[in-house]
Amino acid sequence: MNSLSNLHHASDKQIWQRLRQAIAASSGFKRWQRQQGDSSSASKGDIDAQVCAYLRETLDTLAY
């Protein structure tokens, strides 16, 4: 990758980290986590997977 690509990649990664933190701190995400209980496909320690699953379900609901 060239330096411009590296810069964009670093910027994208930083944006995702901040977005993930904001989503994980939201009341909607916390409520979703409680509703998932042990049936969550994502392990408790994998916040990336949990946030992705939450966003997928939320977008599916909105699209319906």
CHARMM-style PDB file with segment names, atoms N, HN, CA, C and O in Angstrom:
ATOM      1  N   MET     1       0.836  -1.186   0.000  1.00  0.00      PROA
ATOM      2  CA  MET     1       0.000   0.000   0.000  1.00  0.00      PROA
ATOM      3  C   MET     1       0.877   1.244   0.000  1.00  0.00      PROA
ATOM      4  O   MET     1       1.957   1.257   0.590  1.00  0.00      PROA
ATOM      5  N   ASN     2       0.411   2.264  -0.652  1.00  0.00      PROA
ATOM      6  HN  ASN     2      -0.466   2.254  -1.131  1.00  0.00      PROA
ATOM      7  CA  ASN     2       1.168   3.513  -0.609  1.00  0.00      PROA
ATOM      8  C   ASN     2       0.791   4.295   0.648  1.00  0.00      PROA
ATOM      9  O   ASN     2      -0.122   3.908   1.378  1.00  0.00      PROA
ATOM     10  N   SER     3       1.496   5.391   0.892  1.00  0.00      PROA
ATOM     11  HN  SER     3       2.237   5.705   0.299  1.00  0.00      PROA
ATOM     12  CA  SER     3       1.287   6.136   2.129  1.00  0.00      PROA
ATOM     13  C   SER     3      -0.115   6.730   2.206  1.00  0.00      PROA
ATOM     14  O   SER     3      -0.665   6.837   3.302  1.00  0.00      PROA
ATOM     15  N   LEU     4      -0.710   7.118   1.086  1.00  0.00      PROA
ATOM     16  HN  LEU     4      -0.263   7.032   0.196  1.00  0.00      PROA
ATOM     17  CA  LEU     4      -2.065   7.654   1.092  1.00  0.00      PROA
ATOM     18  C   LEU     4      -3.067   6.571   1.478  1.00  0.00      PROA
ATOM     19  O   LEU     4      -3.995   6.827   2.245  1.00  0.00      PROA
ATOM     20  N   SER     5      -2.883   5.374   0.955  1.00  0.00      PROA
ATOM     21  HN  SER     5      -2.129   5.166   0.332  1.00  0.00      PROA
ATOM     22  CA  SER     5      -3.751   4.254   1.322  1.00  0.00      PROA
ATOM     23  C   SER     5      -3.613   3.927   2.803  1.00  0.00      PROA
ATOM     24  O   SER     5      -4.604   3.659   3.483  1.00  0.00      PROA
ATOM     25  N   ASN     6      -2.387   3.951   3.295  1.00  0.00      PROA
ATOM     26  HN  ASN     6      -1.582   4.169   2.742  1.00  0.00      PROA
ATOM     27  CA  ASN     6      -2.162   3.694   4.712  1.00  0.00      PROA
ATOM     28  C   ASN     6      -2.858   4.741   5.574  1.00  0.00      PROA
ATOM     29  O   ASN     6      -3.424   4.411   6.616  1.00  0.00      PROA
ATOM     30  N   LEU     7      -2.819   5.985   5.152  1.00  0.00      PROA
ATOM     31  HN  LEU     7      -2.359   6.254   4.305  1.00  0.00      PROA
ATOM     32  CA  LEU     7      -3.457   7.069   5.888  1.00  0.00      PROA
ATOM     33  C   LEU     7      -4.969   6.860   5.929  1.00  0.00      PROA
ATOM     34  O   LEU     7      -5.594   7.019   6.978  1.00  0.00      PROA
ATOM     35  N   HSD     8      -5.554   6.505   4.786  1.00  0.00      PROA
ATOM     36  HN  HSD     8      -5.047   6.376   3.934  1.00  0.00      PROA
ATOM     37  CA  HSD     8      -7.001   6.250   4.740  1.00  0.00      PROA
ATOM     38  C   HSD     8      -7.360   5.054   5.610  1.00  0.00      PROA
ATOM     39  O   HSD     8      -8.367   5.084   6.317  1.00  0.00      PROA
ATOM     40  N   HSD     9      -6.553   4.007   5.566  1.00  0.00      PROA
ATOM     41  HN  HSD     9      -5.735   3.983   4.991  1.00  0.00      PROA
ATOM     42  CA  HSD     9      -6.814   2.819   6.367  1.00  0.00      PROA
ATOM     43  C   HSD     9      -6.764   3.150   7.853  1.00  0.00      PROA
ATOM     44  O   HSD     9      -7.623   2.708   8.615  1.00  0.00      PROA
ATOM     45  N   ALA    10      -5.774   3.917   8.268  1.00  0.00      PROA
ATOM     46  HN  ALA    10      -5.076   4.276   7.649  1.00  0.00      PROA
ATOM     47  CA  ALA    10      -5.653   4.314   9.675  1.00  0.00      PROA
ATOM     48  C   ALA    10      -6.832   5.177  10.083  1.00  0.00      PROA
ATOM     49  O   ALA    10      -7.355   5.034  11.188  1.00  0.00      PROA
ATOM     50  N   SER    11      -7.253   6.067   9.204  1.00  0.00      PROA
ATOM     51  HN  SER    11      -6.828   6.183   8.306  1.00  0.00      PROA
ATOM     52  CA  SER    11      -8.390   6.933   9.482  1.00  0.00      PROA
ATOM     53  C   SER    11      -9.673   6.111   9.609  1.00  0.00      PROA
ATOM     54  O   SER    11     -10.467   6.338  10.522  1.00  0.00      PROA
ATOM     55  N   ASP    12      -9.878   5.158   8.697  1.00  0.00      PROA
ATOM     56  HN  ASP    12      -9.233   4.974   7.955  1.00  0.00      PROA
ATOM     57  CA  ASP    12     -11.056   4.282   8.750  1.00  0.00      PROA
ATOM     58  C   ASP    12     -11.072   3.481  10.052  1.00  0.00      PROA
ATOM     59  O   ASP    12     -12.116   3.325  10.686  1.00  0.00      PROA
ATOM     60  N   LYS    13      -9.907   2.980  10.436  1.00  0.00      PROA
ATOM     61  HN  LYS    13      -9.060   3.106   9.921  1.00  0.00      PROA
ATOM     62  CA  LYS    13      -9.811   2.185  11.654  1.00  0.00      PROA
ATOM     63  C   LYS    13     -10.162   3.032  12.880  1.00  0.00      PROA
ATOM     64  O   LYS    13     -10.855   2.569  13.785  1.00  0.00      PROA
ATOM     65  N   GLN    14      -9.685   4.259  12.899  1.00  0.00      PROA
ATOM     66  HN  GLN    14      -9.122   4.636  12.163  1.00  0.00      PROA
ATOM     67  CA  GLN    14      -9.965   5.161  14.016  1.00  0.00      PROA
ATOM     68  C   GLN    14     -11.459   5.516  14.064  1.00  0.00      PROA
ATOM     69  O   GLN    14     -12.051   5.575  15.141  1.00  0.00      PROA
ATOM     70  N   ILE    15     -12.055   5.749  12.907  1.00  0.00      PROA
ATOM     71  HN  ILE    15     -11.574   5.701  12.032  1.00  0.00      PROA
ATOM     72  CA  ILE    15     -13.485   6.039  12.843  1.00  0.00      PROA
ATOM     73  C   ILE    15     -14.284   4.858  13.378  1.00  0.00      PROA
ATOM     74  O   ILE    15     -15.203   5.044  14.175  1.00  0.00      PROA
ATOM     75  N   TRP    16     -13.937   3.622  12.941  1.00  0.00      PROA
ATOM     76  HN  TRP    16     -13.191   3.471  12.293  1.00  0.00      PROA
ATOM     77  CA  TRP    16     -14.652   2.442  13.406  1.00  0.00      PROA
ATOM     78  C   TRP    16     -14.504   2.287  14.924  1.00  0.00      PROA
ATOM     79  O   TRP    16     -15.482   1.964  15.598  1.00  0.00      PROA
ATOM     80  N   GLN    17     -13.319   2.506  15.469  1.00  0.00      PROA
ATOM     81  HN  GLN    17     -12.525   2.769  14.921  1.00  0.00      PROA
ATOM     82  CA  GLN    17     -13.116   2.373  16.906  1.00  0.00      PROA
ATOM     83  C   GLN    17     -14.004   3.343  17.676  1.00  0.00      PROA
ATOM     84  O   GLN    17     -14.619   2.968  18.674  1.00  0.00      PROA
ATOM     85  N   ARG    18     -14.070   4.575  17.218  1.00  0.00      PROA
ATOM     86  HN  ARG    18     -13.570   4.880  16.407  1.00  0.00      PROA
ATOM     87  CA  ARG    18     -14.906   5.581  17.896  1.00  0.00      PROA
ATOM     88  C   ARG    18     -16.385   5.269  17.740  1.00  0.00      PROA
ATOM     89  O   ARG    18     -17.156   5.413  18.689  1.00  0.00      PROA
ATOM     90  N   LEU    19     -16.781   4.845  16.554  1.00  0.00      PROA
ATOM     91  HN  LEU    19     -16.155   4.728  15.783  1.00  0.00      PROA
ATOM     92  CA  LEU    19     -18.174   4.484  16.318  1.00  0.00      PROA
ATOM     93  C   LEU    19     -18.565   3.287  17.180  1.00  0.00      PROA
ATOM     94  O   LEU    19     -19.626   3.283  17.804  1.00  0.00      PROA
ATOM     95  N   ARG    20     -17.708   2.281  17.209  1.00  0.00      PROA
ATOM     96  HN  ARG    20     -16.846   2.284  16.702  1.00  0.00      PROA
ATOM     97  CA  ARG    20     -17.963   1.087  18.027  1.00  0.00      PROA
ATOM     98  C   ARG    20     -18.117   1.452  19.496  1.00  0.00      PROA
ATOM     99  O   ARG    20     -19.014   0.945  20.169  1.00  0.00      PROA
ATOM    100  N   GLN    21     -17.250   2.329  20.001  1.00  0.00      PROA
ATOM    101  HN  GLN    21     -16.521   2.742  19.454  1.00  0.00      PROA
ATOM    102  CA  GLN    21     -17.336   2.754  21.395  1.00  0.00      PROA
ATOM    103  C   GLN    21     -18.644   3.480  21.673  1.00  0.00      PROA
ATOM    104  O   GLN    21     -19.281   3.251  22.701  1.00  0.00      PROA
ATOM    105  N   ALA    22     -19.044   4.357  20.756  1.00  0.00      PROA
ATOM    106  HN  ALA    22     -18.527   4.544  19.921  1.00  0.00      PROA
ATOM    107  CA  ALA    22     -20.287   5.102  20.939  1.00  0.00      PROA
ATOM    108  C   ALA    22     -21.498   4.171  20.917  1.00  0.00      PROA
ATOM    109  O   ALA    22     -22.413   4.319  21.727  1.00  0.00      PROA
ATOM    110  N   ILE    23     -21.501   3.222  20.000  1.00  0.00      PROA
ATOM    111  HN  ILE    23     -20.757   3.102  19.343  1.00  0.00      PROA
ATOM    112  CA  ILE    23     -22.612   2.272  19.908  1.00  0.00      PROA
ATOM    113  C   ILE    23     -22.661   1.403  21.156  1.00  0.00      PROA
ATOM    114  O   ILE    23     -23.732   1.191  21.725  1.00  0.00      PROA
ATOM    115  N   ALA    24     -21.505   0.896  21.585  1.00  0.00      PROA
ATOM    116  HN  ALA    24     -20.635   1.068  21.123  1.00  0.00      PROA
ATOM    117  CA  ALA    24     -21.444   0.022  22.763  1.00  0.00      PROA
ATOM    118  C   ALA    24     -21.900   0.742  24.033  1.00  0.00      PROA
ATOM    119  O   ALA    24     -22.378   0.099  24.968  1.00  0.00      PROA
ATOM    120  N   ALA    25     -21.758   2.057  24.073  1.00  0.00      PROA
ATOM    121  HN  ALA    25     -21.370   2.579  23.313  1.00  0.00      PROA
ATOM    122  CA  ALA    25     -22.166   2.825  25.243  1.00  0.00      PROA
ATOM    123  C   ALA    25     -23.641   3.224  25.198  1.00  0.00      PROA
ATOM    124  O   ALA    25     -24.177   3.729  26.184  1.00  0.00      PROA
ATOM    125  N   SER    26     -24.294   3.001  24.065  1.00  0.00      PROA
ATOM    126  HN  SER    26     -23.858   2.590  23.264  1.00  0.00      PROA
ATOM    127  CA  SER    26     -25.678   3.443  23.910  1.00  0.00      PROA
ATOM    128  C   SER    26     -26.657   2.561  24.674  1.00  0.00      PROA
ATOM    129  O   SER    26     -26.410   1.374  24.888  1.00  0.00      PROA
ATOM    130  N   SER    27     -27.759   3.156  25.077  1.00  0.00      PROA
ATOM    131  HN  SER    27     -27.960   4.120  24.903  1.00  0.00      PROA
ATOM    132  CA  SER    27     -28.780   2.409  25.813  1.00  0.00      PROA
ATOM    133  C   SER    27     -29.422   1.332  24.938  1.00  0.00      PROA
ATOM    134  O   SER    27     -29.770   0.256  25.424  1.00  0.00      PROA
ATOM    135  N   GLY    28     -29.576   1.624  23.653  1.00  0.00      PROA
ATOM    136  HN  GLY    28     -29.294   2.498  23.257  1.00  0.00      PROA
ATOM    137  CA  GLY    28     -30.166   0.633  22.747  1.00  0.00      PROA
ATOM    138  C   GLY    28     -29.304  -0.615  22.625  1.00  0.00      PROA
ATOM    139  O   GLY    28     -29.817  -1.734  22.611  1.00  0.00      PROA
ATOM    140  N   PHE    29     -27.992  -0.420  22.536  1.00  0.00      PROA
ATOM    141  HN  PHE    29     -27.574   0.489  22.547  1.00  0.00      PROA
ATOM    142  CA  PHE    29     -27.085  -1.560  22.441  1.00  0.00      PROA
ATOM    143  C   PHE    29     -27.092  -2.354  23.734  1.00  0.00      PROA
ATOM    144  O   PHE    29     -27.105  -3.585  23.701  1.00  0.00      PROA
ATOM    145  N   LYS    30     -27.085  -1.678  24.863  1.00  0.00      PROA
ATOM    146  HN  LYS    30     -27.075  -0.679  24.890  1.00  0.00      PROA
ATOM    147  CA  LYS    30     -27.100  -2.376  26.160  1.00  0.00      PROA
ATOM    148  C   LYS    30     -28.383  -3.171  26.336  1.00  0.00      PROA
ATOM    149  O   LYS    30     -28.361  -4.288  26.854  1.00  0.00      PROA
ATOM    150  N   ARG    31     -29.504  -2.598  25.906  1.00  0.00      PROA
ATOM    151  HN  ARG    31     -29.523  -1.691  25.485  1.00  0.00      PROA
ATOM    152  CA  ARG    31     -30.785  -3.322  25.979  1.00  0.00      PROA
ATOM    153  C   ARG    31     -30.740  -4.548  25.066  1.00  0.00      PROA
ATOM    154  O   ARG    31     -31.194  -5.627  25.448  1.00  0.00      PROA
ATOM    155  N   TRP    32     -30.196  -4.381  23.867  1.00  0.00      PROA
ATOM    156  HN  TRP    32     -29.827  -3.504  23.557  1.00  0.00      PROA
ATOM    157  CA  TRP    32     -30.067  -5.495  22.928  1.00  0.00      PROA
ATOM    158  C   TRP    32     -29.210  -6.597  23.531  1.00  0.00      PROA
ATOM    159  O   TRP    32     -29.547  -7.775  23.416  1.00  0.00      PROA
ATOM    160  N   GLN    33     -28.094  -6.226  24.180  1.00  0.00      PROA
ATOM    161  HN  GLN    33     -27.821  -5.268  24.274  1.00  0.00      PROA
ATOM    162  CA  GLN    33     -27.222  -7.217  24.819  1.00  0.00      PROA
ATOM    163  C   GLN    33     -27.981  -8.011  25.874  1.00  0.00      PROA
ATOM    164  O   GLN    33     -27.853  -9.233  25.950  1.00  0.00      PROA
ATOM    165  N   ARG    34     -28.772  -7.315  26.687  1.00  0.00      PROA
ATOM    166  HN  ARG    34     -28.876  -6.322  26.625  1.00  0.00      PROA
ATOM    167  CA  ARG    34     -29.548  -8.006  27.734  1.00  0.00      PROA
ATOM    168  C   ARG    34     -30.544  -8.967  27.105  1.00  0.00      PROA
ATOM    169  O   ARG    34     -30.738 -10.076  27.603  1.00  0.00      PROA
ATOM    170  N   GLN    35     -31.173  -8.554  26.022  1.00  0.00      PROA
ATOM    171  HN  GLN    35     -31.015  -7.653  25.617  1.00  0.00      PROA
ATOM    172  CA  GLN    35     -32.142  -9.407  25.342  1.00  0.00      PROA
ATOM    173  C   GLN    35     -31.481 -10.632  24.727  1.00  0.00      PROA
ATOM    174  O   GLN    35     -32.097 -11.694  24.639  1.00  0.00      PROA
ATOM    175  N   GLN    36     -30.242 -10.491  24.305  1.00  0.00      PROA
ATOM    176  HN  GLN    36     -29.741  -9.628  24.376  1.00  0.00      PROA
ATOM    177  CA  GLN    36     -29.525 -11.605  23.685  1.00  0.00      PROA
ATOM    178  C   GLN    36     -29.188 -12.677  24.700  1.00  0.00      PROA
ATOM    179  O   GLN    36     -29.222 -13.868  24.390  1.00  0.00      PROA
ATOM    180  N   GLY    37     -28.859 -12.254  25.927  1.00  0.00      PROA
ATOM    181  HN  GLY    37     -28.831 -11.287  26.179  1.00  0.00      PROA
ATOM    182  CA  GLY    37     -28.484 -13.206  26.967  1.00  0.00      PROA
ATOM    183  C   GLY    37     -27.379 -14.119  26.479  1.00  0.00      PROA
ATOM    184  O   GLY    37     -26.413 -13.655  25.873  1.00  0.00      PROA
ATOM    185  N   ASP    38     -27.506 -15.402  26.731  1.00  0.00      PROA
ATOM    186  HN  ASP    38     -28.291 -15.779  27.223  1.00  0.00      PROA
ATOM    187  CA  ASP    38     -26.509 -16.390  26.318  1.00  0.00      PROA
ATOM    188  C   ASP    38     -26.702 -16.827  24.872  1.00  0.00      PROA
ATOM    189  O   ASP    38     -25.874 -17.558  24.328  1.00  0.00      PROA
ATOM    190  N   SER    39     -27.788 -16.385  24.247  1.00  0.00      PROA
ATOM    191  HN  SER    39     -28.461 -15.791  24.689  1.00  0.00      PROA
ATOM    192  CA  SER    39     -28.052 -16.831  22.873  1.00  0.00      PROA
ATOM    193  C   SER    39     -27.313 -16.004  21.831  1.00  0.00      PROA
ATOM    194  O   SER    39     -27.423 -16.266  20.633  1.00  0.00      PROA
ATOM    195  N   SER    40     -26.561 -15.009  22.284  1.00  0.00      PROA
ATOM    196  HN  SER    40     -26.471 -14.797  23.257  1.00  0.00      PROA
ATOM    197  CA  SER    40     -25.819 -14.178  21.337  1.00  0.00      PROA
ATOM    198  C   SER    40     -24.798 -15.014  20.590  1.00  0.00      PROA
ATOM    199  O   SER    40     -24.065 -15.798  21.192  1.00  0.00      PROA
ATOM    200  N   SER    41     -24.754 -14.842  19.274  1.00  0.00      PROA
ATOM    201  HN  SER    41     -25.350 -14.205  18.785  1.00  0.00      PROA
ATOM    202  CA  SER    41     -23.786 -15.597  18.476  1.00  0.00      PROA
ATOM    203  C   SER    41     -22.376 -15.085  18.708  1.00  0.00      PROA
ATOM    204  O   SER    41     -21.404 -15.803  18.470  1.00  0.00      PROA
ATOM    205  N   ALA    42     -22.260 -13.858  19.168  1.00  0.00      PROA
ATOM    206  HN  ALA    42     -23.050 -13.275  19.362  1.00  0.00      PROA
ATOM    207  CA  ALA    42     -20.942 -13.289  19.454  1.00  0.00      PROA
ATOM    208  C   ALA    42     -20.602 -13.542  20.919  1.00  0.00      PROA
ATOM    209  O   ALA    42     -21.453 -13.409  21.798  1.00  0.00      PROA
ATOM    210  N   SER    43     -19.375 -13.901  21.163  1.00  0.00      PROA
ATOM    211  HN  SER    43     -18.683 -14.009  20.449  1.00  0.00      PROA
ATOM    212  CA  SER    43     -18.955 -14.104  22.548  1.00  0.00      PROA
ATOM    213  C   SER    43     -18.953 -12.779  23.274  1.00  0.00      PROA
ATOM    214  O   SER    43     -18.812 -11.725  22.654  1.00  0.00      PROA
ATOM    215  N   LYS    44     -19.107 -12.826  24.580  1.00  0.00      PROA
ATOM    216  HN  LYS    44     -19.221 -13.683  25.084  1.00  0.00      PROA
ATOM    217  CA  LYS    44     -19.167 -11.607  25.391  1.00  0.00      PROA
ATOM    218  C   LYS    44     -17.934 -10.737  25.194  1.00  0.00      PROA
ATOM    219  O   LYS    44     -18.033  -9.511  25.236  1.00  0.00      PROA
ATOM    220  N   GLY    45     -16.788 -11.343  24.983  1.00  0.00      PROA
ATOM    221  HN  GLY    45     -16.708 -12.339  24.949  1.00  0.00      PROA
ATOM    222  CA  GLY    45     -15.548 -10.587  24.863  1.00  0.00      PROA
ATOM    223  C   GLY    45     -15.318  -9.965  23.500  1.00  0.00      PROA
ATOM    224  O   GLY    45     -14.399  -9.160  23.348  1.00  0.00      PROA
ATOM    225  N   ASP    46     -16.114 -10.306  22.512  1.00  0.00      PROA
ATOM    226  HN  ASP    46     -16.860 -10.960  22.635  1.00  0.00      PROA
ATOM    227  CA  ASP    46     -15.886  -9.810  21.155  1.00  0.00      PROA
ATOM    228  C   ASP    46     -16.857  -8.678  20.831  1.00  0.00      PROA
ATOM    229  O   ASP    46     -17.884  -8.887  20.185  1.00  0.00      PROA
ATOM    230  N   ILE    47     -16.514  -7.486  21.289  1.00  0.00      PROA
ATOM    231  HN  ILE    47     -15.680  -7.316  21.813  1.00  0.00      PROA
ATOM    232  CA  ILE    47     -17.403  -6.338  21.114  1.00  0.00      PROA
ATOM    233  C   ILE    47     -17.589  -5.988  19.646  1.00  0.00      PROA
ATOM    234  O   ILE    47     -18.665  -5.530  19.263  1.00  0.00      PROA
ATOM    235  N   ASP    48     -16.572  -6.192  18.812  1.00  0.00      PROA
ATOM    236  HN  ASP    48     -15.698  -6.564  19.123  1.00  0.00      PROA
ATOM    237  CA  ASP    48     -16.716  -5.933  17.369  1.00  0.00      PROA
ATOM    238  C   ASP    48     -17.842  -6.774  16.786  1.00  0.00      PROA
ATOM    239  O   ASP    48     -18.700  -6.264  16.067  1.00  0.00      PROA
ATOM    240  N   ALA    49     -17.834  -8.046  17.095  1.00  0.00      PROA
ATOM    241  HN  ALA    49     -17.137  -8.460  17.679  1.00  0.00      PROA
ATOM    242  CA  ALA    49     -18.859  -8.949  16.563  1.00  0.00      PROA
ATOM    243  C   ALA    49     -20.232  -8.598  17.110  1.00  0.00      PROA
ATOM    244  O   ALA    49     -21.228  -8.673  16.390  1.00  0.00      PROA
ATOM    245  N   GLN    50     -20.291  -8.216  18.375  1.00  0.00      PROA
ATOM    246  HN  GLN    50     -19.483  -8.155  18.960  1.00  0.00      PROA
ATOM    247  CA  GLN    50     -21.577  -7.839  18.971  1.00  0.00      PROA
ATOM    248  C   GLN    50     -22.129  -6.577  18.315  1.00  0.00      PROA
ATOM    249  O   GLN    50     -23.312  -6.520  17.980  1.00  0.00      PROA
ATOM    250  N   VAL    51     -21.282  -5.570  18.131  1.00  0.00      PROA
ATOM    251  HN  VAL    51     -20.321  -5.616  18.403  1.00  0.00      PROA
ATOM    252  CA  VAL    51     -21.728  -4.326  17.508  1.00  0.00      PROA
ATOM    253  C   VAL    51     -22.175  -4.600  16.071  1.00  0.00      PROA
ATOM    254  O   VAL    51     -23.190  -4.060  15.630  1.00  0.00      PROA
ATOM    255  N   CYS    52     -21.442  -5.421  15.346  1.00  0.00      PROA
ATOM    256  HN  CYS    52     -20.618  -5.859  15.704  1.00  0.00      PROA
ATOM    257  CA  CYS    52     -21.831  -5.764  13.966  1.00  0.00      PROA
ATOM    258  C   CYS    52     -23.186  -6.470  13.940  1.00  0.00      PROA
ATOM    259  O   CYS    52     -24.033  -6.158  13.104  1.00  0.00      PROA
ATOM    260  N   ALA    53     -23.391  -7.420  14.855  1.00  0.00      PROA
ATOM    261  HN  ALA    53     -22.703  -7.672  15.535  1.00  0.00      PROA
ATOM    262  CA  ALA    53     -24.670  -8.133  14.925  1.00  0.00      PROA
ATOM    263  C   ALA    53     -25.806  -7.175  15.276  1.00  0.00      PROA
ATOM    264  O   ALA    53     -26.893  -7.252  14.704  1.00  0.00      PROA
ATOM    265  N   TYR    54     -25.547  -6.281  16.213  1.00  0.00      PROA
ATOM    266  HN  TYR    54     -24.663  -6.219  16.677  1.00  0.00      PROA
ATOM    267  CA  TYR    54     -26.545  -5.282  16.612  1.00  0.00      PROA
ATOM    268  C   TYR    54     -26.914  -4.383  15.427  1.00  0.00      PROA
ATOM    269  O   TYR    54     -28.092  -4.143  15.164  1.00  0.00      PROA
ATOM    270  N   LEU    55     -25.902  -3.893  14.721  1.00  0.00      PROA
ATOM    271  HN  LEU    55     -24.945  -4.088  14.934  1.00  0.00      PROA
ATOM    272  CA  LEU    55     -26.159  -3.034  13.563  1.00  0.00      PROA
ATOM    273  C   LEU    55     -26.907  -3.786  12.473  1.00  0.00      PROA
ATOM    274  O   LEU    55     -27.823  -3.239  11.857  1.00  0.00      PROA
ATOM    275  N   ARG    56     -26.525  -5.038  12.229  1.00  0.00      PROA
ATOM    276  HN  ARG    56     -25.781  -5.482  12.729  1.00  0.00      PROA
ATOM    277  CA  ARG    56     -27.193  -5.850  11.208  1.00  0.00      PROA
ATOM    278  C   ARG    56     -28.673  -6.016  11.549  1.00  0.00      PROA
ATOM    279  O   ARG    56     -29.536  -5.816  10.695  1.00  0.00      PROA
ATOM    280  N   GLU    57     -28.964  -6.382  12.802  1.00  0.00      PROA
ATOM    281  HN  GLU    57     -28.263  -6.544  13.496  1.00  0.00      PROA
ATOM    282  CA  GLU    57     -30.355  -6.572  13.220  1.00  0.00      PROA
ATOM    283  C   GLU    57     -31.134  -5.263  13.164  1.00  0.00      PROA
ATOM    284  O   GLU    57     -32.291  -5.242  12.743  1.00  0.00      PROA
ATOM    285  N   THR    58     -30.505  -4.182  13.586  1.00  0.00      PROA
ATOM    286  HN  THR    58     -29.566  -4.199  13.928  1.00  0.00      PROA
ATOM    287  CA  THR    58     -31.174  -2.871  13.571  1.00  0.00      PROA
ATOM    288  C   THR    58     -31.488  -2.466  12.139  1.00  0.00      PROA
ATOM    289  O   THR    58     -32.593  -2.000  11.861  1.00  0.00      PROA
ATOM    290  N   LEU    59     -30.540  -2.634  11.230  1.00  0.00      PROA
ATOM    291  HN  LEU    59     -29.643  -3.013  11.457  1.00  0.00      PROA
ATOM    292  CA  LEU    59     -30.772  -2.273   9.836  1.00  0.00      PROA
ATOM    293  C   LEU    59     -31.824  -3.178   9.192  1.00  0.00      PROA
ATOM    294  O   LEU    59     -32.629  -2.714   8.385  1.00  0.00      PROA
ATOM    295  N   ASP    60     -31.819  -4.461   9.543  1.00  0.00      PROA
ATOM    296  HN  ASP    60     -31.164  -4.838  10.199  1.00  0.00      PROA
ATOM    297  CA  ASP    60     -32.843  -5.379   9.035  1.00  0.00      PROA
ATOM    298  C   ASP    60     -34.223  -4.935   9.478  1.00  0.00      PROA
ATOM    299  O   ASP    60     -35.178  -4.966   8.701  1.00  0.00      PROA
ATOM    300  N   THR    61     -34.322  -4.519  10.742  1.00  0.00      PROA
ATOM    301  HN  THR    61     -33.547  -4.494  11.373  1.00  0.00      PROA
ATOM    302  CA  THR    61     -35.590  -4.054  11.284  1.00  0.00      PROA
ATOM    303  C   THR    61     -36.058  -2.792  10.570  1.00  0.00      PROA
ATOM    304  O   THR    61     -37.230  -2.661  10.218  1.00  0.00      PROA
ATOM    305  N   LEU    62     -35.128  -1.866  10.361  1.00  0.00      PROA
ATOM    306  HN  LEU    62     -34.175  -1.972  10.647  1.00  0.00      PROA
ATOM    307  CA  LEU    62     -35.486  -0.623   9.676  1.00  0.00      PROA
ATOM    308  C   LEU    62     -35.875  -0.863   8.223  1.00  0.00      PROA
ATOM    309  O   LEU    62     -36.754  -0.185   7.691  1.00  0.00      PROA
ATOM    310  N   ALA    63     -35.225  -1.823   7.585  1.00  0.00      PROA
ATOM    311  HN  ALA    63     -34.511  -2.374   8.017  1.00  0.00      PROA
ATOM    312  CA  ALA    63     -35.509  -2.125   6.179  1.00  0.00      PROA
ATOM    313  C   ALA    63     -36.864  -2.806   6.015  1.00  0.00      PROA
ATOM    314  O   ALA    63     -37.489  -2.708   4.959  1.00  0.00      PROA
ATOM    315  N   TYR    64     -37.314  -3.497   7.058  1.00  0.00      PROA
ATOM    316  HN  TYR    64     -36.806  -3.577   7.915  1.00  0.00      PROA
ATOM    317  CA  TYR    64     -38.569  -4.223   7.006  1.00  0.00      PROA
ATOM    318  C   TYR    64     -39.689  -3.225   7.051  1.00  0.00      PROA
ATOM    319  OT1 TYR    64     -40.859  -3.608   7.019  1.00  0.00      PROA
TER     320      TYR     64
END
